[in-house]
């Protein structure tokens, strides 16, 4: 067959040895949308030309009776040799491997999509991890306190706020500003940086000025870090071993000393005399109530008028252990409370803040101890005094524990002993009468029987 002239349109009915000039002369016959120029060298390789003159290399073949057509690339962006190499590779796939290249493309696309998803997931995980690594204790502490608040008492929640406060605010009472809480220096640090060594340094610094408060703060911190290990948001940064419980940290915090402050039997006259002479009768009644009931100072402060049952002579105390407990409302204590004015719901009402109880009654107690010539006794020391003084009367230990709100310490006491209020009253009134006698206070319960609580309007 004669080679077509350089100015002639190639014959599309036969195969040709593809060349740049041949493809340049290729045109689409009139009336057709496209036409094909077949390559003589590689079976299935063609040059497609459309009615508007666009040219491209294509590969066509049959597999299992079905036509396969693949566009290889636009001409002249793809050269002839590249097109032939690509067509030969497709011919091997179709004729030798008996595989549809379109299925390979689909699998390749799926693999790329899966890889892209995996990269996105990994990138997200990396971003989450790096964000978690940057979390400070302050951020974690805020979430922790909010998440656990419903499980805590009001006082326990207040402890978390107080120990983490920044300070610098004017004190409600007294001069100067409030001091930062013991945990405040740690709030700006990353959780992952709270190593045992860092917490040891913190413990040594804070415990030097306020050891008891720092030990309490360390316990709260240890609970917070333990909570992190179970929280999905913070588990990635939570230390495997809680650094707040490390031996070096415990040693830096030191062991709490055994507190011995308590009133002795021979000190009762001077103590009662000094307390009863205080200018504020509400504070005087409060301090005597703590000693006569053996209750926790905060429990007595939280007493409300609704907690007093004049009919059955009972006193309900909000207990941090059991929720609440009822103890006898003894005659002298009832006499004290009966004389107090009612300024809102609280028995020991604040003289300056509406619907609030007393604050800082320990200052008045310190003054009373000084007047009495007694070594300072803390408010909790008055609770300790109650327990110690009952030893003189040989009151059953279970009775004293029930009055004070201690957990039973024996199986029989816990599961088999049930004391009604009247049985407790026998022992409690005996304790009160003995204390008053030792203090030199002459009180006749019969003279106050039948006298109800009176309402005194606030000034």
matplotlib code that plots the C-alpha trace (Angstrom):
import matplotlib.pyplot as plt

x = [0.0, 1.3, 2.2, -0.3, 1.0, 1.9, -1.0, -3.6, -6.1, -5.2, -7.4, -9.3, -10.2, -6.7, -4.0, -1.1, 2.3, 1.5, 3.6, 3.3, 2.5, -0.1, -1.9, -1.6, -3.5, -6.2, -9.7, -13.2, -15.2, -18.2, -21.4, -19.7, -19.2, -15.8, -13.5, -10.5, -7.1, -5.7, -2.1, -0.4, 2.2, 0.0, -3.3, -6.1, -4.3, -6.2, -6.2, -9.7, -10.6, -13.9, -15.9, -14.4, -10.8, -9.9, -7.5, -6.7, -5.1, -7.5, -7.2, -10.1, -10.4, -12.9, -13.0, -15.6, -17.5, -17.7, -16.1, -13.5, -12.5, -10.0, -8.8, -5.1, -4.4, -4.9, -2.7, -0.2, 0.0, 0.7, 3.3, 3.1, 5.6, 4.0, 0.6, 2.1, 3.6, 0.4, -1.6, 0.8, 0.4, -3.4, -3.2, -1.3, -3.9, -6.8, -5.4, -2.9, -4.3, -7.9, -8.7, -10.9, -8.8, -11.9, -12.1, -8.5, -9.3, -12.2, -10.1, -7.4, -9.9, -11.3, -7.8, -7.0, -10.3, -9.7, -6.2, -7.6, -10.1, -7.4, -5.2, -8.1, -8.8, -5.1, -4.8, -7.9, -6.5, -3.2, -4.9, -6.9, -3.8, -1.8, -4.8, -5.0, -1.3, -1.7, -4.5, -3.7, -4.7, -6.9, -9.0, -9.2, -10.0, -12.9, -14.5, -13.9, -15.5, -18.5, -18.9, -18.7, -20.6, -23.9, -22.1, -20.6, -21.9, -21.9, -18.9, -16.9, -17.6, -16.6, -13.3, -12.5, -13.2, -11.3, -8.2, -8.0, -8.9, -6.6, -6.9, -6.4, -10.0, -10.8, -11.6, -15.2, -14.0, -10.8, -8.2, -6.2, -6.9, -7.5, -4.5, -4.3, -5.4, -2.7, -3.6, -3.5, 0.2, -0.4, -3.4, -1.5, 0.7, 0.1, -1.3, 1.5, 4.0, 2.7, 5.4, 6.1, 9.2, 7.1, 4.5, 7.2, 8.5, 5.0, 4.3, 7.5, 6.7, 3.1, 3.4, 6.0, 3.4, 0.1, 0.7, -2.8, -4.5, -1.8, -2.4, -6.1, -5.4, -3.1, -6.0, -8.3, -5.7, -5.1, -8.9, -9.0, -6.1, -7.7, -10.9, -9.0, -8.0, -11.6, -12.8, -12.6, -11.7, -8.7, -7.6, -5.0, -3.1, -3.8, -0.7, -0.6, 0.6, -1.0, 1.9, 0.0, 0.3, 4.0, 6.1, 8.2, 5.1, 3.7, 7.0, 7.1, 3.6, 4.5, 2.3, -0.5, 0.2, -2.2, -4.3, -4.7, -6.5, -9.5, -11.0, -10.1, -12.6, -11.1, -11.2, -15.0, -15.8, -13.5, -14.4, -18.2, -17.8, -15.7, -18.0, -21.2, -19.7, -19.2, -20.9, -22.6, -25.2, -25.5, -21.8, -22.0, -24.8, -23.1, -19.9, -21.8, -23.9, -20.8, -19.5, -22.8, -23.7, -20.3, -21.4, -19.1, -18.7, -20.1, -23.1, -24.0, -23.6, -26.0, -28.8, -32.1, -35.1, -37.0, -34.5, -35.8, -38.7, -40.1, -42.8, -40.5, -37.4, -35.3, -32.6, -32.0, -28.4, -27.2, -24.6, -21.7, -21.6, -25.2, -27.0, -28.7, -29.1, -31.4, -30.1, -31.9, -32.6, -31.4, -32.9, -30.1, -29.4, -33.1, -33.0, -30.0, -31.7, -35.0, -33.4, -32.0, -33.7, -35.0, -33.3, -34.1, -33.9, -30.6, -30.5, -27.1, -27.9, -25.4, -25.9, -24.9, -25.8, -29.5, -30.5, -27.0, -25.4, -22.4, -19.0, -15.6, -16.9, -13.5, -12.1, -14.5, -13.7, -10.0, -10.7, -12.8, -10.0, -7.5, -9.8, -10.3, -6.5, -6.8, -4.5, -6.3, -8.8, -10.1, -13.8, -13.1, -11.3, -14.7, -16.0, -13.0, -13.7, -17.2, -15.8, -13.0, -15.3, -17.8, -15.0, -15.7, -19.3, -18.5, -21.1, -21.2, -18.9, -21.7, -24.0, -21.2, -20.5, -24.2, -24.5, -21.4, -22.2, -19.3, -19.6, -20.2, -16.9, -18.1, -20.4, -22.8, -23.0, -23.5, -26.0, -27.7, -27.9, -30.8, -31.2, -34.3, -34.2, -35.5, -32.6, -30.1, -31.8, -31.1, -27.3, -27.2, -29.0, -26.7, -23.7, -25.1, -26.1, -22.6, -20.9, -23.0, -22.4, -18.6, -18.9, -20.7, -23.8, -27.1, -29.8, -33.2, -34.8, -38.2, -38.3, -38.0, -40.4, -43.3, -41.5, -41.7, -39.4, -40.2, -39.9, -37.9, -38.1, -34.7, -33.8]
y = [0.0, 3.4, 5.8, 8.7, 12.0, 14.6, 16.8, 14.0, 13.0, 9.5, 6.6, 5.6, 2.2, 0.8, 0.8, 3.2, 3.7, 6.7, 9.8, 13.4, 14.5, 11.8, 12.8, 16.5, 15.7, 13.7, 15.2, 14.0, 13.2, 15.6, 14.5, 12.3, 13.2, 11.4, 9.2, 6.9, 6.4, 2.9, 2.2, -0.5, -1.3, -1.8, -3.5, -1.5, 1.8, 4.5, 8.2, 9.7, 13.0, 14.8, 17.0, 20.1, 18.8, 17.6, 14.6, 12.0, 8.6, 5.8, 2.0, -0.3, -4.0, -6.8, -8.8, -11.6, -10.3, -6.7, -3.7, -1.8, 1.7, 3.8, 7.3, 7.5, 11.2, 14.3, 14.9, 16.6, 16.7, 12.9, 11.8, 8.8, 6.7, 7.3, 6.3, 3.1, 2.2, 2.8, 0.8, -2.1, -2.2, -2.2, -5.0, -7.1, -6.4, -7.3, -10.1, -11.7, -11.1, -11.2, -8.3, -5.3, -2.1, -0.3, -2.7, -2.0, 1.7, 1.2, -0.7, 1.9, 4.7, 2.8, 2.3, 5.9, 6.9, 4.5, 5.9, 9.4, 8.5, 6.8, 9.9, 12.2, 10.0, 9.9, 13.6, 14.1, 11.8, 13.6, 16.9, 15.6, 14.2, 17.4, 19.4, 17.1, 17.3, 21.1, 20.9, 22.6, 21.4, 24.5, 23.3, 19.8, 21.0, 23.2, 20.2, 17.9, 20.1, 20.7, 17.0, 15.9, 18.7, 16.9, 14.1, 16.4, 18.3, 22.1, 22.3, 19.8, 21.8, 25.0, 23.3, 22.7, 26.3, 27.7, 25.6, 26.7, 30.3, 33.0, 35.2, 38.9, 39.7, 41.9, 39.8, 39.8, 40.1, 41.6, 43.5, 42.7, 40.5, 36.7, 34.5, 32.2, 28.6, 26.0, 24.5, 27.8, 27.6, 24.3, 25.4, 27.0, 23.9, 21.1, 17.9, 15.9, 18.1, 17.2, 14.7, 13.4, 15.6, 18.7, 17.9, 17.3, 20.8, 22.2, 20.3, 21.5, 25.1, 25.1, 22.8, 25.1, 27.8, 25.8, 22.0, 20.9, 22.8, 21.6, 17.9, 18.4, 20.0, 17.1, 14.6, 16.6, 16.7, 13.0, 12.4, 14.7, 12.9, 9.6, 10.8, 11.8, 8.2, 7.2, 10.2, 9.7, 13.4, 13.3, 9.6, 10.2, 12.6, 11.0, 9.5, 5.8, 6.1, 9.0, 11.4, 13.0, 9.7, 9.3, 8.5, 11.6, 13.8, 12.2, 12.7, 16.4, 16.9, 15.4, 13.5, 15.3, 15.6, 14.1, 16.9, 17.1, 20.4, 19.7, 21.1, 19.4, 18.8, 21.5, 24.1, 23.9, 26.7, 29.2, 28.3, 28.5, 31.8, 33.4, 32.1, 33.2, 36.7, 37.2, 40.3, 38.4, 35.9, 34.0, 33.2, 32.3, 29.9, 28.4, 27.6, 26.0, 24.0, 22.6, 21.4, 20.1, 18.1, 16.9, 17.7, 19.0, 22.8, 23.1, 20.9, 23.2, 26.3, 24.8, 24.1, 25.7, 26.4, 23.7, 21.2, 21.7, 19.5, 21.1, 18.4, 15.4, 17.4, 16.2, 18.0, 17.0, 17.5, 17.4, 14.7, 14.5, 10.7, 9.5, 12.5, 13.4, 12.2, 13.1, 13.6, 14.8, 18.4, 18.6, 21.0, 23.5, 23.6, 24.1, 27.0, 28.6, 28.3, 29.5, 32.8, 33.5, 35.9, 34.5, 36.3, 34.0, 30.2, 29.6, 29.2, 30.9, 33.7, 36.2, 39.6, 41.3, 39.0, 38.3, 34.6, 33.4, 31.8, 33.0, 33.2, 32.8, 32.2, 30.8, 34.3, 35.0, 31.6, 32.4, 35.6, 33.6, 31.1, 33.9, 35.5, 32.1, 31.6, 28.4, 27.3, 28.0, 25.3, 24.9, 24.5, 20.9, 20.7, 21.3, 18.3, 16.4, 17.7, 16.2, 12.8, 13.1, 14.4, 11.5, 9.2, 10.5, 9.2, 5.8, 6.4, 3.5, 4.2, 3.4, 6.1, 8.7, 7.7, 7.9, 11.3, 12.6, 11.1, 8.6, 5.4, 2.3, 0.5, -3.0, -5.5, -5.8, -2.0, -1.6, -4.3, -5.2, -2.1, 0.2, 3.1, 5.1, 8.8, 8.4, 6.0, 8.5, 11.2, 9.4, 9.5, 12.9, 14.7, 13.0, 14.3, 17.8, 17.9, 16.7, 19.4, 22.1, 20.9, 20.8, 24.3, 25.6, 26.5, 26.1, 25.1, 23.6, 22.0, 22.0, 25.8, 26.0, 23.1, 24.1, 27.3, 27.3, 28.9, 32.6, 34.7, 37.9, 40.2, 41.3, 44.9]
z = [0.0, -1.0, 1.8, 1.9, 0.8, 3.4, 2.4, 2.3, 5.0, 6.3, 5.3, 8.4, 7.1, 7.5, 10.2, 10.1, 11.6, 13.8, 13.3, 14.2, 10.6, 10.2, 13.4, 12.3, 9.1, 10.9, 10.6, 11.4, 8.3, 7.8, 9.5, 12.1, 15.8, 16.0, 14.0, 14.9, 13.4, 14.2, 15.0, 13.1, 15.8, 19.0, 18.5, 20.2, 20.2, 18.3, 17.8, 18.3, 16.6, 17.3, 15.0, 16.7, 16.1, 19.6, 19.4, 22.0, 22.3, 23.3, 23.8, 22.8, 23.4, 24.3, 27.5, 27.9, 24.9, 26.4, 24.7, 26.8, 25.9, 27.8, 27.1, 27.5, 27.1, 25.0, 22.0, 21.8, 25.6, 25.4, 22.9, 20.6, 22.4, 25.8, 24.4, 22.9, 26.3, 28.1, 25.5, 25.8, 29.6, 29.1, 26.6, 29.1, 31.7, 29.4, 27.2, 29.5, 33.0, 31.8, 34.0, 33.4, 33.9, 35.0, 38.0, 38.8, 38.7, 41.0, 43.5, 43.2, 43.9, 46.8, 48.3, 47.8, 49.5, 52.4, 52.8, 52.8, 55.5, 57.5, 57.2, 58.2, 61.2, 62.2, 61.7, 63.9, 66.5, 66.4, 66.7, 69.7, 71.3, 70.9, 72.2, 75.2, 75.8, 76.0, 78.6, 81.9, 85.3, 85.5, 82.6, 83.9, 87.4, 86.2, 84.3, 87.3, 89.8, 87.6, 86.8, 90.4, 92.0, 92.3, 94.2, 96.8, 99.8, 99.7, 102.1, 100.0, 96.8, 98.6, 99.6, 95.9, 95.1, 98.1, 97.5, 93.8, 94.2, 92.8, 95.9, 95.9, 96.8, 99.8, 102.9, 104.0, 107.5, 108.8, 106.8, 103.7, 100.7, 100.5, 99.8, 96.8, 97.4, 97.7, 94.3, 92.5, 91.6, 89.7, 87.7, 84.8, 84.3, 81.9, 83.4, 81.8, 83.6, 87.0, 87.8, 91.3, 91.4, 90.4, 93.1, 95.7, 95.1, 95.3, 98.5, 100.2, 99.4, 100.4, 103.4, 104.9, 105.5, 105.8, 106.2, 107.1, 104.2, 101.8, 102.8, 102.2, 98.9, 97.9, 98.6, 96.4, 93.6, 93.8, 93.4, 90.4, 88.6, 89.3, 87.8, 84.6, 84.0, 83.6, 81.6, 77.8, 77.3, 79.6, 79.7, 77.0, 79.3, 82.6, 84.2, 84.6, 88.2, 90.1, 90.9, 93.8, 95.7, 95.2, 98.3, 97.8, 97.7, 100.9, 102.6, 101.6, 102.9, 106.3, 108.6, 110.5, 114.2, 116.7, 118.0, 121.7, 122.3, 124.6, 127.7, 131.0, 133.7, 136.0, 133.1, 132.7, 135.2, 133.7, 130.1, 130.7, 132.6, 129.8, 127.0, 128.7, 129.2, 125.4, 124.1, 121.3, 122.8, 119.5, 119.5, 123.2, 122.6, 119.6, 121.5, 124.3, 121.8, 120.2, 123.5, 124.9, 121.7, 120.5, 117.0, 114.3, 114.3, 110.8, 111.6, 114.5, 112.4, 109.8, 112.3, 111.4, 113.5, 111.5, 112.9, 116.5, 117.5, 120.7, 121.1, 121.1, 122.3, 119.4, 117.3, 113.7, 112.6, 109.0, 109.1, 106.6, 107.2, 107.3, 105.8, 109.0, 112.6, 115.4, 118.9, 122.1, 122.6, 126.2, 128.7, 129.1, 125.3, 124.7, 127.2, 125.3, 121.9, 123.3, 124.3, 120.8, 118.4, 115.1, 112.2, 109.3, 109.0, 110.9, 114.6, 114.9, 112.5, 111.2, 112.7, 109.4, 106.5, 105.9, 105.9, 106.7, 109.7, 111.8, 110.2, 112.0, 115.6, 116.3, 116.9, 119.7, 121.1, 121.1, 123.1, 125.6, 126.1, 126.7, 129.3, 131.0, 131.0, 129.0, 126.1, 122.8, 122.0, 118.4, 117.6, 116.7, 120.1, 121.7, 119.9, 121.2, 124.7, 124.6, 123.9, 126.5, 129.2, 128.8, 130.1, 133.6, 133.4, 131.8, 129.2, 126.7, 123.7, 121.3, 122.8, 122.5, 118.9, 118.0, 119.5, 117.8, 114.4, 114.3, 112.3, 114.4, 115.1, 115.8, 114.1, 117.0, 117.3, 113.6, 112.9, 116.2, 118.4, 117.9, 120.4, 120.3, 121.1, 124.6, 125.4, 124.1, 126.1, 129.4, 128.7, 127.0, 129.8, 132.3, 130.3, 130.2, 133.9, 134.8, 132.7, 134.2, 137.7, 137.1, 135.6, 138.7, 136.7, 138.7, 136.2, 137.1, 134.0, 135.7, 135.7, 131.9, 131.0, 128.8, 127.7, 123.9, 121.4, 120.9, 117.8, 118.0, 115.0, 113.6, 114.4]

ax = plt.figure().add_subplot(projection="3d")
ax.plot(x, y, z, "-o")
ax.set_aspect("equal")
plt.show()
